[in-house]
Amino acid sequence: MSFRPIKYDSGRVALLPLAASTTVVKHQLLKFSSGYLIDAASGDSEAEYVALETVTAGATDGLTSCQVLPVDDAVLFEALTDNTPVQATHVGNSYDLDSAVQLDLDATTDKVFFIESISNATDKLVRGRFNKPAIA
C-alpha cells in the first residue's frame, strides 16, 4: 500500500503511456518525463498521477500504458509513511515524498502532501491530500 485513493471521481481515470522498462506498482506515484510516465521520486516538488494497476512496460517508450488517476487537492488519499506518524507532530502539516510509494516525515522542503489524520499508526498510514500546487 502506498498512495491509495479513498474518494475520487472514477470518470477521471486515464490511460497514459509509460517510458520503456518502467515497472509500476498499484498506488505508486508517477510523473511525466519526455512525454512518458516514470516513477516519482524523493525531491519531486509535486505529485502528478497515482497508478491504479500494476504494470511492467515493454522495451519501447509508449508501447505499454497504465491506468492512472490525475492527482489534485480534492482527492483524499491513504498514504504510507517512512516512520510512525504522531498525532501531535504530523497531523496538520505538509511533508515531502520519500519515494514513489511513501512520505518522508522528516522532510518539509517541498510540502507535497498535507496530513489530515492518522489511519493506523502501527502500519504507518495517514490520510490527507496532495498540495496542488505544492506550497514549498
Z-matrix of the N, CA and C atoms (Angstrom, degrees):
N
C 1 1.445
C 2 1.506 1 108.55
N 3 1.276 2 117.10 1 130.74
C 4 1.454 3 120.26 2 178.89
C 5 1.526 4 110.64 3 -128.19
N 6 1.318 5 119.76 4 -84.29
C 7 1.455 6 123.19 5 177.78
C 8 1.523 7 108.20 6 -119.18
N 9 1.336 8 116.25 7 88.71
C 10 1.465 9 121.26 8 -175.95
C 11 1.520 10 110.06 9 -93.40
N 12 1.346 11 117.38 10 119.06
C 13 1.462 12 119.51 11 177.28
C 14 1.525 13 110.39 12 -66.81
N 15 1.320 14 116.83 13 133.49
C 16 1.458 15 121.47 14 -179.51
C 17 1.521 16 110.70 15 -101.51
N 18 1.329 17 116.72 16 -46.88
C 19 1.466 18 121.69 17 178.86
C 20 1.522 19 108.67 18 -129.72
N 21 1.338 20 116.56 19 120.87
C 22 1.460 21 120.97 20 177.64
C 23 1.513 22 110.00 21 -160.81
N 24 1.304 23 116.91 22 164.84
C 25 1.452 24 123.71 23 178.04
C 26 1.523 25 108.74 24 -86.37
N 27 1.332 26 117.68 25 110.19
C 28 1.462 27 121.31 26 -175.44
C 29 1.526 28 112.68 27 -61.72
N 30 1.309 29 118.65 28 -19.48
C 31 1.457 30 121.96 29 178.68
C 32 1.518 31 113.35 30 -70.83
N 33 1.315 32 117.53 31 -7.30
C 34 1.457 33 121.79 32 -178.21
C 35 1.523 34 112.82 33 -92.21
N 36 1.307 35 118.09 34 -3.62
C 37 1.460 36 121.83 35 -179.08
C 38 1.526 37 109.67 36 -64.05
N 39 1.344 38 115.65 37 135.45
C 40 1.470 39 120.98 38 -179.17
C 41 1.525 40 109.92 39 -126.25
N 42 1.307 41 116.20 40 156.16
C 43 1.460 42 123.31 41 174.77
C 44 1.527 43 106.75 42 -109.20
N 45 1.358 44 116.70 43 111.65
C 46 1.459 45 121.20 44 -174.50
C 47 1.528 46 111.39 45 -123.67
N 48 1.354 47 117.22 46 152.54
C 49 1.469 48 121.68 47 -175.20
C 50 1.532 49 112.92 48 -76.89
N 51 1.330 50 114.91 49 142.86
C 52 1.464 51 122.25 50 178.06
C 53 1.527 52 111.07 51 -97.95
N 54 1.332 53 115.61 52 151.46
C 55 1.461 54 120.92 53 171.74
C 56 1.527 55 108.26 54 -69.37
N 57 1.301 56 117.04 55 155.74
C 58 1.466 57 122.29 56 -179.32
C 59 1.523 58 111.65 57 -54.50
N 60 1.317 59 115.59 58 139.09
C 61 1.470 60 124.35 59 174.40
C 62 1.522 61 114.83 60 59.43
N 63 1.327 62 117.42 61 23.91
C 64 1.464 63 121.48 62 176.64
C 65 1.524 64 108.89 63 -83.33
N 66 1.317 65 116.64 64 130.14
C 67 1.458 66 121.40 65 175.87
C 68 1.524 67 108.04 66 -105.40
N 69 1.315 68 115.85 67 122.52
C 70 1.464 69 122.10 68 -176.20
C 71 1.520 70 109.33 69 -113.47
N 72 1.327 71 115.30 70 134.87
C 73 1.462 72 122.30 71 175.81
C 74 1.524 73 107.58 72 -107.83
N 75 1.313 74 117.07 73 137.87
C 76 1.459 75 121.37 74 179.92
C 77 1.526 76 110.54 75 -51.37
N 78 1.326 77 116.05 76 131.87
C 79 1.469 78 126.44 77 178.43
C 80 1.523 79 114.41 78 77.07
N 81 1.312 80 118.65 79 14.69
C 82 1.460 81 119.86 80 173.42
C 83 1.519 82 109.01 81 -88.60
N 84 1.321 83 116.28 82 163.12
C 85 1.460 84 121.61 83 179.07
C 86 1.521 85 110.78 84 -89.38
N 87 1.335 86 115.14 85 144.49
C 88 1.456 87 122.51 86 179.00
C 89 1.522 88 109.38 87 -131.31
N 90 1.344 89 115.61 88 158.85
C 91 1.463 90 121.60 89 176.56
C 92 1.523 91 108.24 90 -144.04
N 93 1.331 92 115.95 91 161.71
C 94 1.459 93 120.72 92 177.34
C 95 1.517 94 111.10 93 -85.72
N 96 1.324 95 115.44 94 140.66
C 97 1.454 96 123.03 95 172.41
C 98 1.525 97 107.18 96 -145.93
N 99 1.305 98 117.00 97 119.37
C 100 1.470 99 122.94 98 -179.19
C 101 1.524 100 112.24 99 55.18
N 102 1.327 101 116.89 100 35.59
C 103 1.463 102 121.44 101 175.62
C 104 1.512 103 116.03 102 86.81
N 105 1.351 104 117.67 103 3.39
C 106 1.460 105 121.36 104 -179.19
C 107 1.529 106 109.87 105 -132.99
N 108 1.340 107 116.05 106 152.10
C 109 1.452 108 120.45 107 179.13
C 110 1.525 109 111.61 108 -76.29
N 111 1.327 110 115.37 109 137.25
C 112 1.463 111 122.76 110 173.89
C 113 1.527 112 107.82 111 -133.69
N 114 1.328 113 117.33 112 171.65
C 115 1.463 114 121.92 113 178.49
C 116 1.521 115 110.96 114 -65.00
N 117 1.320 116 116.71 115 139.41
C 118 1.461 117 121.11 116 169.46
C 119 1.527 118 106.70 117 -71.90
N 120 1.323 119 116.56 118 165.14
C 121 1.466 120 119.38 119 -175.78
C 122 1.522 121 111.16 120 -148.94
N 123 1.306 122 114.73 121 165.47
C 124 1.455 123 121.27 122 172.84
C 125 1.530 124 108.55 123 -55.67
N 126 1.306 125 116.74 124 137.35
C 127 1.458 126 120.15 125 -179.30
C 128 1.519 127 113.83 126 95.24
N 129 1.341 128 117.89 127 -12.17
C 130 1.463 129 119.76 128 175.91
C 131 1.524 130 108.66 129 -67.96
N 132 1.313 131 116.43 130 136.63
C 133 1.457 132 120.09 131 -176.39
C 134 1.523 133 113.37 132 -87.72
N 135 1.338 134 118.10 133 -11.81
C 136 1.462 135 121.29 134 176.17
C 137 1.520 136 110.65 135 -150.32
N 138 1.309 137 114.92 136 151.45
C 139 1.461 138 121.23 137 173.32
C 140 1.525 139 107.70 138 -96.57
N 141 1.336 140 117.70 139 137.63
C 142 1.462 141 120.72 140 -177.63
C 143 1.526 142 113.32 141 -107.41
N 144 1.347 143 117.23 142 -45.45
C 145 1.465 144 121.27 143 -176.64
C 146 1.521 145 110.15 144 -143.10
N 147 1.340 146 115.85 145 153.81
C 148 1.455 147 121.33 146 170.92
C 149 1.530 148 106.65 147 -118.71
N 150 1.329 149 116.09 148 133.83
C 151 1.467 150 121.79 149 -178.92
C 152 1.531 151 110.12 150 -73.26
N 153 1.318 152 116.12 151 138.92
C 154 1.464 153 121.11 152 178.67
C 155 1.522 154 112.06 153 -107.73
N 156 1.338 155 116.01 154 8.61
C 157 1.456 156 121.19 155 178.20
C 158 1.529 157 109.48 156 -156.16
N 159 1.327 158 115.71 157 163.13
C 160 1.466 159 121.69 158 175.27
C 161 1.520 160 107.90 159 -96.48
N 162 1.349 161 116.02 160 127.36
C 163 1.467 162 121.38 161 -175.11
C 164 1.525 163 109.48 162 -145.36
N 165 1.324 164 116.51 163 144.60
C 166 1.461 165 121.60 164 169.85
C 167 1.519 166 107.36 165 -117.27
N 168 1.330 167 115.57 166 121.31
C 169 1.464 168 120.71 167 -176.85
C 170 1.518 169 111.46 168 -74.52
N 171 1.322 170 114.85 169 153.00
C 172 1.457 171 120.87 170 175.75
C 173 1.525 172 111.12 171 -74.66
N 174 1.309 173 116.48 172 -172.66
C 175 1.462 174 122.86 173 -173.96
C 176 1.525 175 113.99 174 -80.87
N 177 1.333 176 117.80 175 -1.34
C 178 1.465 177 121.30 176 -178.61
C 179 1.523 178 109.91 177 -119.69
N 180 1.329 179 117.14 178 135.73
C 181 1.465 180 121.00 179 175.88
C 182 1.521 181 110.35 180 -55.22
N 183 1.340 182 116.62 181 132.65
C 184 1.453 183 121.77 182 175.53
C 185 1.508 184 115.78 183 80.03
N 186 1.332 185 118.52 184 -5.45
C 187 1.462 186 121.51 185 -179.48
C 188 1.528 187 111.51 186 -66.60
N 189 1.334 188 116.29 187 -33.99
C 190 1.457 189 122.62 188 -178.30
C 191 1.522 190 109.07 189 -116.63
N 192 1.333 191 116.24 190 141.50
C 193 1.461 192 121.13 191 177.85
C 194 1.521 193 110.09 192 -117.30
N 195 1.325 194 115.97 193 165.17
C 196 1.457 195 122.39 194 -178.46
C 197 1.527 196 108.97 195 -136.86
N 198 1.338 197 116.30 196 139.53
C 199 1.455 198 120.33 197 173.75
C 200 1.517 199 108.13 198 -76.89
N 201 1.329 200 116.05 199 127.04
C 202 1.461 201 121.57 200 -177.01
C 203 1.522 202 110.50 201 -133.96
N 204 1.314 203 114.23 202 159.91
C 205 1.456 204 122.19 203 173.46
C 206 1.520 205 107.45 204 -113.72
N 207 1.339 206 118.48 205 121.13
C 208 1.456 207 119.38 206 175.59
C 209 1.530 208 109.30 207 -61.80
N 210 1.309 209 117.11 208 136.70
C 211 1.458 210 122.13 209 -177.92
C 212 1.524 211 109.43 210 -90.34
N 213 1.325 212 115.94 211 130.22
C 214 1.465 213 120.75 212 171.32
C 215 1.522 214 108.15 213 -141.20
N 216 1.323 215 116.45 214 178.95
C 217 1.460 216 119.34 215 -175.84
C 218 1.526 217 113.71 216 -78.59
N 219 1.343 218 118.29 217 -0.11
C 220 1.458 219 121.23 218 178.65
C 221 1.528 220 112.94 219 -91.38
N 222 1.332 221 117.62 220 -22.04
C 223 1.464 222 121.44 221 -176.94
C 224 1.529 223 109.44 222 -81.60
N 225 1.330 224 116.42 223 127.80
C 226 1.456 225 122.22 224 176.40
C 227 1.529 226 108.60 225 -89.29
N 228 1.335 227 116.49 226 131.95
C 229 1.462 228 122.13 227 -177.89
C 230 1.519 229 111.43 228 -122.25
N 231 1.323 230 115.00 229 150.56
C 232 1.462 231 121.34 230 164.89
C 233 1.524 232 104.60 231 -102.75
N 234 1.325 233 116.82 232 126.16
C 235 1.460 234 120.90 233 -172.10
C 236 1.517 235 112.11 234 -125.68
N 237 1.322 236 115.26 235 145.03
C 238 1.459 237 123.29 236 175.58
C 239 1.520 238 109.03 237 -84.34
N 240 1.333 239 116.50 238 140.07
C 241 1.468 240 120.89 239 178.32
C 242 1.525 241 109.80 240 -116.01
N 243 1.323 242 115.78 241 160.62
C 244 1.461 243 120.33 242 -178.77
C 245 1.525 244 112.92 243 -78.76
N 246 1.336 245 117.16 244 -21.76
C 247 1.466 246 122.38 245 179.00
C 248 1.519 247 109.37 246 -131.85
N 249 1.315 248 117.06 247 169.90
C 250 1.452 249 121.40 248 178.26
C 251 1.533 250 109.92 249 -68.97
N 252 1.340 251 117.37 250 122.09
C 253 1.466 252 119.67 251 179.84
C 254 1.534 253 111.08 252 -73.33
N 255 1.333 254 115.07 253 146.38
C 256 1.461 255 122.02 254 -179.49
C 257 1.527 256 108.03 255 -122.14
N 258 1.321 257 116.70 256 128.48
C 259 1.462 258 122.10 257 -176.88
C 260 1.534 259 112.03 258 -51.30
N 261 1.311 260 117.56 259 -54.15
C 262 1.465 261 121.77 260 -174.49
C 263 1.530 262 113.06 261 -68.97
N 264 1.309 263 117.70 262 -22.35
C 265 1.463 264 121.43 263 -176.51
C 266 1.523 265 113.20 264 -97.55
N 267 1.328 266 118.11 265 -45.62
C 268 1.460 267 121.51 266 -168.29
C 269 1.528 268 115.88 267 -100.57
N 270 1.324 269 118.03 268 -33.98
C 271 1.468 270 119.90 269 -178.01
C 272 1.530 271 109.77 270 -66.84
N 273 1.335 272 115.65 271 131.13
C 274 1.457 273 120.84 272 -179.31
C 275 1.516 274 113.70 273 92.98
N 276 1.320 275 116.40 274 6.66
C 277 1.463 276 121.04 275 -179.82
C 278 1.529 277 110.50 276 -125.48
N 279 1.341 278 115.94 277 162.57
C 280 1.462 279 122.43 278 -179.80
C 281 1.524 280 110.36 279 -109.07
N 282 1.347 281 115.89 280 143.67
C 283 1.464 282 122.04 281 -175.75
C 284 1.519 283 111.97 282 -133.09
N 285 1.328 284 115.02 283 165.17
C 286 1.457 285 123.44 284 -178.94
C 287 1.531 286 111.17 285 -88.65
N 288 1.327 287 115.07 286 170.07
C 289 1.460 288 120.91 287 172.78
C 290 1.521 289 109.33 288 -81.11
N 291 1.323 290 115.90 289 138.58
C 292 1.464 291 121.20 290 171.30
C 293 1.522 292 108.94 291 -89.63
N 294 1.341 293 115.05 292 -32.32
C 295 1.466 294 123.15 293 179.96
C 296 1.525 295 107.11 294 -166.28
N 297 1.313 296 117.19 295 -169.09
C 298 1.464 297 121.39 296 177.83
C 299 1.525 298 111.74 297 -73.50
N 300 1.346 299 117.30 298 -8.24
C 301 1.459 300 119.36 299 -175.46
C 302 1.527 301 114.85 300 -123.80
N 303 1.342 302 119.16 301 0.45
C 304 1.460 303 118.53 302 178.46
C 305 1.523 304 112.84 303 -158.46
N 306 1.339 305 114.04 304 163.63
C 307 1.462 306 122.28 305 178.47
C 308 1.517 307 110.76 306 -93.33
N 309 1.326 308 115.55 307 153.64
C 310 1.462 309 122.49 308 177.09
C 311 1.530 310 107.71 309 -105.60
N 312 1.320 311 117.20 310 105.20
C 313 1.460 312 121.23 311 -177.00
C 314 1.525 313 113.35 312 -75.86
N 315 1.324 314 117.55 313 -0.18
C 316 1.463 315 121.33 314 177.04
C 317 1.524 316 111.98 315 -103.79
N 318 1.334 317 117.85 316 -3.12
C 319 1.468 318 120.75 317 -174.28
C 320 1.527 319 111.17 318 -121.03
N 321 1.321 320 115.55 319 127.69
C 322 1.471 321 121.27 320 179.92
C 323 1.525 322 111.92 321 -130.02
N 324 1.307 323 117.17 322 28.87
C 325 1.468 324 121.34 323 -179.51
C 326 1.526 325 111.28 324 -74.31
N 327 1.332 326 117.52 325 -51.27
C 328 1.460 327 122.24 326 -174.72
C 329 1.523 328 113.11 327 -91.76
N 330 1.320 329 118.12 328 -23.09
C 331 1.471 330 123.59 329 177.43
C 332 1.528 331 111.77 330 50.45
N 333 1.318 332 115.72 331 56.78
C 334 1.461 333 122.37 332 -175.18
C 335 1.530 334 112.75 333 -78.91
N 336 1.341 335 118.43 334 -35.48
C 337 1.463 336 122.41 335 -172.36
C 338 1.524 337 110.69 336 -127.55
N 339 1.346 338 116.97 337 128.48
C 340 1.463 339 123.10 338 178.54
C 341 1.526 340 109.32 339 -97.23
N 342 1.327 341 117.17 340 123.83
C 343 1.471 342 122.32 341 -179.41
C 344 1.523 343 109.46 342 -88.34
N 345 1.348 344 116.15 343 120.39
C 346 1.465 345 122.15 344 178.92
C 347 1.523 346 112.43 345 -94.42
N 348 1.338 347 116.62 346 -32.75
C 349 1.462 348 120.28 347 -179.08
C 350 1.524 349 109.93 348 -162.28
N 351 1.317 350 115.68 349 167.88
C 352 1.461 351 121.59 350 175.74
C 353 1.523 352 107.86 351 -100.93
N 354 1.317 353 117.12 352 125.29
C 355 1.467 354 121.78 353 177.90
C 356 1.518 355 110.80 354 -81.38
N 357 1.339 356 115.43 355 -48.29
C 358 1.459 357 121.28 356 -177.65
C 359 1.528 358 107.83 357 -157.94
N 360 1.323 359 116.52 358 102.68
C 361 1.470 360 120.77 359 -177.01
C 362 1.525 361 111.79 360 -63.30
N 363 1.319 362 117.88 361 -37.05
C 364 1.461 363 121.67 362 -179.65
C 365 1.520 364 111.41 363 -61.39
N 366 1.329 365 116.33 364 -41.83
C 367 1.468 366 121.62 365 179.70
C 368 1.528 367 112.52 366 -88.46
N 369 1.344 368 116.89 367 2.78
C 370 1.471 369 123.54 368 177.99
C 371 1.529 370 111.88 369 62.47
N 372 1.343 371 116.86 370 43.07
C 373 1.461 372 122.14 371 -178.61
C 374 1.526 373 111.12 372 -112.77
N 375 1.335 374 115.07 373 134.05
C 376 1.457 375 121.67 374 176.77
C 377 1.520 376 109.21 375 -127.54
N 378 1.324 377 116.30 376 164.05
C 379 1.463 378 121.68 377 174.51
C 380 1.514 379 108.69 378 -117.71
N 381 1.335 380 114.84 379 143.11
C 382 1.451 381 118.59 380 178.58
C 383 1.509 382 112.32 381 177.52
N 384 1.327 383 114.14 382 -162.76
C 385 1.468 384 120.94 383 -175.45
C 386 1.525 385 110.34 384 -135.71
N 387 1.312 386 114.95 385 152.51
C 388 1.462 387 119.91 386 174.90
C 389 1.525 388 108.61 387 -78.81
N 390 1.319 389 115.90 388 139.85
C 391 1.457 390 121.23 389 174.34
C 392 1.527 391 108.04 390 -79.46
N 393 1.323 392 116.94 391 119.80
C 394 1.468 393 121.66 392 179.91
C 395 1.512 394 109.29 393 -127.17
N 396 1.311 395 119.04 394 109.99
C 397 1.458 396 125.41 395 -5.53
C 398 1.526 397 110.97 396 -74.23
N 399 1.327 398 115.33 397 164.92
C 400 1.466 399 120.06 398 178.74
C 401 1.519 400 108.44 399 -59.61
N 402 1.325 401 117.05 400 152.84
C 403 1.458 402 121.13 401 -173.03
C 404 1.516 403 113.13 402 -107.33
N 405 1.313 404 117.72 403 31.53
C 406 1.471 405 122.27 404 -177.70
C 407 1.506 406 111.89 405 -57.62
